[in-house]
Amino acid sequence: MKAKAQTKGLKTMTMEWNGDALILIDQRRLPFEEVYVTCADYRAVALAIKEMVVRGAPAIGAAAAFGYVLGAKEITRKTYNYEQAMMQLKNVKETLARTRPTAVNLFWALDRMERKAVEHGKFEGLVRALEEEALKIAIEDIETNKAIGRHGAQLLEDGFTVLTHCNAGALATVDYGTALGVLRAAKEQGKRIKVYADETRPYLQGARLTAWELMKDGFDVTVISDNMAGWVMKQGKINAVIVGADRIAANGDVANKIGTYMVAVLAKRHGIPFYVAAPTSTIDMSIKSGSEIPIEERSHEEVATCGGKRIVPNNVNIYNPAFDVTDNELVTAIITEKGIIYPPYEENLKKLFEEGK
């Protein structure tokens, strides 16, 4: 999976930018069909994010950045005034920001695009400057993921079997992946890595997406249902757990796909290291703990149906939080592009950002 980037273009498995539209692989249709959705305006990008055509915190952030560019293109065709354009871009930003509340990369990317628009300071060349910034965000994400992979690979020994939850691979990023990027880097180093992928109900990102990705890359991957994870660990089949993250608080609490907390508790019980692989853009130093992270609740139909068929009684109560929060004490280490962060997280995450200033 190699990204191609030029001044006006980008093409990866997850997304393509051709200067006029953002083209996304429809992750709702995988692994059975490889269908692509063309987003010609920012509203279409917002809908694609909301409806999970594109998903995964880094991929959402990059898609939103290109959505911002499409908004700027539309606005600059209707006005020739910088101040008016900036006022209308606020609406573009708000539309894109309302799509998914938990993934911090969405807001990080939109804030960065807005800063670039302010920094540019004039109408002439505004779209070009924003397009270049969106491409930078995308290319930086790929480079970041590869750095995460290099750092994380040192934690895996030849012959290890790793459990994953949800999908934190190329499909969840611009390319390469965070948690799956660690597996890819280890494989590139010649290590034999086997993978157990939790199915990740109710959206089945592990069964549909992680298995599909890893099989394409030649991994030995086995899908298990979520409630099998503890038994597989007890049998001694798992050497490490690696997951991604949608937001990490300043104290190291981790918001990730629902079910991650359960896997972390099981890993702790069985003495298995539990690693979180995520870019520093996913770390939100503005919130003290995971209790402050907004948790998205999605449509009850995701739980009520499977493969388009209803599997629960009509009118039964349903609760469908898309994410949960794993306490920092359950996290063995956080793998970032700047290195591996160990406890105490509050102290070491603060130091990480202070050194980056």
JOSULRA-V219709 format. One record per backbone hydrogen bond with DSSP energy under -0.5 kcal/mol. CO is the residue of the C=O (numbers start at 1). NH is the residue of the N-H. E is the energy in kcal/mol with one decimal. If there is no record, write none. Layout:
co:CO nh:NH e:E
co:CO nh:NH e:E
This chain:
co:3 nh:5 e:-0.5
co:4 nh:11 e:-1.6
co:9 nh:6 e:-2.5
co:10 nh:17 e:-2.6
co:11 nh:4 e:-1.5
co:14 nh:25 e:-1.9
co:15 nh:12 e:-2.6
co:16 nh:23 e:-3.3
co:17 nh:10 e:-1.9
co:21 nh:18 e:-1.7
co:21 nh:23 e:-0.6
co:22 nh:24 e:-0.5
co:22 nh:39 e:-3.1
co:23 nh:16 e:-2.4
co:24 nh:37 e:-3.2
co:25 nh:27 e:-1.1
co:26 nh:29 e:-1.5
co:29 nh:32 e:-0.8
co:29 nh:33 e:-1.8
co:33 nh:35 e:-0.9
co:35 nh:26 e:-3.4
co:37 nh:24 e:-2.8
co:37 nh:39 e:-0.6
co:38 nh:40 e:-0.7
co:39 nh:22 e:-2.4
co:41 nh:45 e:-1.5
co:42 nh:46 e:-2.5
co:43 nh:47 e:-2.3
co:44 nh:48 e:-2.2
co:45 nh:49 e:-2.2
co:46 nh:50 e:-2.5
co:47 nh:51 e:-2.9
co:48 nh:53 e:-2.2
co:48 nh:54 e:-1.3
co:49 nh:52 e:-1.0
co:53 nh:27 e:-2.3
co:56 nh:60 e:-2.7
co:57 nh:61 e:-2.2
co:58 nh:62 e:-2.3
co:59 nh:63 e:-2.6
co:60 nh:64 e:-2.5
co:61 nh:65 e:-1.8
co:62 nh:66 e:-1.9
co:63 nh:67 e:-2.2
co:64 nh:68 e:-2.2
co:65 nh:69 e:-1.6
co:66 nh:70 e:-2.2
co:67 nh:71 e:-2.1
co:68 nh:72 e:-2.2
co:69 nh:73 e:-2.5
co:70 nh:74 e:-2.1
co:71 nh:75 e:-2.4
co:72 nh:76 e:-2.6
co:73 nh:77 e:-0.8
co:74 nh:77 e:-0.5
co:75 nh:78 e:-1.5
co:75 nh:79 e:-1.3
co:81 nh:85 e:-2.3
co:82 nh:86 e:-2.5
co:83 nh:87 e:-1.9
co:84 nh:88 e:-2.2
co:85 nh:89 e:-2.0
co:86 nh:90 e:-1.0
co:87 nh:91 e:-0.7
co:88 nh:92 e:-1.5
co:89 nh:93 e:-2.7
co:90 nh:94 e:-2.5
co:91 nh:95 e:-2.3
co:92 nh:96 e:-2.2
co:93 nh:97 e:-2.5
co:94 nh:98 e:-1.4
co:96 nh:99 e:-1.2
co:102 nh:104 e:-0.6
co:103 nh:106 e:-1.1
co:103 nh:107 e:-0.6
co:104 nh:108 e:-2.5
co:105 nh:109 e:-2.6
co:106 nh:110 e:-1.9
co:107 nh:111 e:-2.5
co:108 nh:112 e:-2.0
co:109 nh:113 e:-2.3
co:110 nh:114 e:-2.3
co:111 nh:115 e:-2.4
co:112 nh:116 e:-2.0
co:113 nh:117 e:-2.0
co:114 nh:118 e:-2.2
co:115 nh:119 e:-3.0
co:116 nh:120 e:-2.3
co:117 nh:121 e:-1.6
co:123 nh:126 e:-1.9
co:125 nh:129 e:-2.3
co:126 nh:130 e:-2.3
co:127 nh:131 e:-2.8
co:128 nh:132 e:-2.3
co:129 nh:133 e:-1.6
co:130 nh:134 e:-2.4
co:131 nh:135 e:-2.2
co:132 nh:136 e:-1.9
co:133 nh:137 e:-2.4
co:134 nh:138 e:-2.1
co:135 nh:139 e:-2.8
co:136 nh:140 e:-3.0
co:137 nh:141 e:-1.7
co:138 nh:142 e:-1.6
co:139 nh:143 e:-2.2
co:140 nh:144 e:-3.0
co:141 nh:145 e:-2.6
co:142 nh:146 e:-2.0
co:143 nh:147 e:-1.8
co:144 nh:148 e:-2.5
co:145 nh:149 e:-2.5
co:146 nh:150 e:-2.1
co:147 nh:151 e:-2.3
co:148 nh:152 e:-3.0
co:149 nh:153 e:-2.3
co:150 nh:154 e:-0.6
co:151 nh:154 e:-0.8
co:152 nh:155 e:-2.1
co:153 nh:156 e:-1.5
co:157 nh:160 e:-2.1
co:160 nh:194 e:-2.4
co:161 nh:239 e:-3.0
co:161 nh:240 e:-1.2
co:162 nh:196 e:-2.8
co:163 nh:242 e:-2.1
co:164 nh:198 e:-2.4
co:168 nh:178 e:-1.3
co:168 nh:180 e:-1.9
co:168 nh:181 e:-0.6
co:169 nh:172 e:-0.9
co:170 nh:173 e:-0.9
co:171 nh:55 e:-0.5
co:172 nh:59 e:-2.1
co:174 nh:14 e:-0.6
co:175 nh:177 e:-1.9
co:178 nh:182 e:-1.5
co:179 nh:183 e:-1.2
co:180 nh:184 e:-2.6
co:181 nh:185 e:-2.5
co:182 nh:186 e:-2.2
co:183 nh:187 e:-2.2
co:184 nh:188 e:-2.5
co:185 nh:189 e:-1.2
co:186 nh:191 e:-2.2
co:187 nh:190 e:-1.9
co:191 nh:193 e:-0.8
co:192 nh:159 e:-2.1
co:193 nh:220 e:-0.7
co:194 nh:162 e:-2.8
co:195 nh:222 e:-2.6
co:196 nh:164 e:-2.6
co:196 nh:198 e:-0.6
co:197 nh:224 e:-2.2
co:199 nh:206 e:-1.1
co:199 nh:207 e:-1.6
co:200 nh:204 e:-2.0
co:200 nh:205 e:-0.9
co:204 nh:208 e:-2.7
co:205 nh:209 e:-1.7
co:205 nh:210 e:-2.1
co:206 nh:211 e:-2.0
co:209 nh:213 e:-2.8
co:210 nh:214 e:-2.8
co:211 nh:215 e:-2.2
co:212 nh:216 e:-1.7
co:213 nh:217 e:-1.3
co:214 nh:219 e:-2.7
co:215 nh:218 e:-1.3
co:219 nh:221 e:-1.0
co:220 nh:195 e:-2.6
co:222 nh:197 e:-2.9
co:224 nh:199 e:-2.0
co:225 nh:228 e:-2.1
co:226 nh:229 e:-1.3
co:228 nh:232 e:-2.4
co:229 nh:233 e:-2.2
co:230 nh:234 e:-2.5
co:231 nh:235 e:-1.8
co:232 nh:237 e:-1.9
co:233 nh:236 e:-2.0
co:239 nh:273 e:-0.6
co:240 nh:163 e:-2.4
co:241 nh:275 e:-3.2
co:243 nh:277 e:-3.1
co:246 nh:104 e:-2.0
co:247 nh:255 e:-3.2
co:248 nh:284 e:-3.3
co:249 nh:252 e:-2.0
co:253 nh:249 e:-2.5
co:254 nh:256 e:-0.6
co:254 nh:326 e:-3.2
co:255 nh:246 e:-3.1
co:255 nh:247 e:-1.5
co:256 nh:324 e:-2.4
co:257 nh:260 e:-2.0
co:259 nh:263 e:-1.8
co:260 nh:264 e:-2.4
co:261 nh:265 e:-2.4
co:262 nh:266 e:-2.2
co:263 nh:267 e:-2.4
co:264 nh:268 e:-2.3
co:265 nh:269 e:-2.2
co:266 nh:270 e:-1.6
co:267 nh:272 e:-2.8
co:268 nh:271 e:-1.1
co:273 nh:241 e:-2.4
co:273 nh:275 e:-0.6
co:274 nh:332 e:-2.4
co:274 nh:333 e:-1.0
co:275 nh:243 e:-2.2
co:276 nh:278 e:-0.6
co:276 nh:335 e:-3.6
co:279 nh:282 e:-2.0
co:280 nh:283 e:-1.3
co:282 nh:248 e:-2.4
co:282 nh:284 e:-0.6
co:283 nh:285 e:-0.9
co:284 nh:250 e:-0.6
co:284 nh:287 e:-1.4
co:287 nh:250 e:-2.6
co:288 nh:251 e:-0.7
co:289 nh:292 e:-1.7
co:290 nh:293 e:-1.6
co:294 nh:296 e:-0.6
co:296 nh:298 e:-0.5
co:296 nh:322 e:-3.3
co:296 nh:323 e:-0.5
co:299 nh:302 e:-1.4
co:300 nh:303 e:-1.0
co:300 nh:304 e:-2.3
co:301 nh:305 e:-1.8
co:304 nh:311 e:-3.2
co:304 nh:312 e:-0.8
co:306 nh:309 e:-1.4
co:309 nh:306 e:-2.5
co:313 nh:316 e:-1.4
co:320 nh:298 e:-2.3
co:322 nh:258 e:-2.1
co:324 nh:256 e:-2.0
co:325 nh:327 e:-0.5
co:326 nh:254 e:-2.5
co:327 nh:330 e:-2.1
co:328 nh:331 e:-1.6
co:330 nh:332 e:-0.6
co:333 nh:276 e:-2.2
co:333 nh:335 e:-0.5
co:334 nh:336 e:-0.6
co:334 nh:341 e:-3.3
co:335 nh:278 e:-2.6
co:336 nh:339 e:-1.1
co:339 nh:336 e:-2.4
co:340 nh:342 e:-0.5
co:341 nh:334 e:-2.7
co:344 nh:348 e:-2.5
co:345 nh:349 e:-3.2
co:346 nh:350 e:-1.0
co:347 nh:351 e:-1.9
co:348 nh:352 e:-1.9
co:349 nh:353 e:-1.9
co:350 nh:354 e:-2.2
co:351 nh:355 e:-2.4
co:352 nh:356 e:-0.9
co:353 nh:357 e:-0.5
co:354 nh:357 e:-0.8
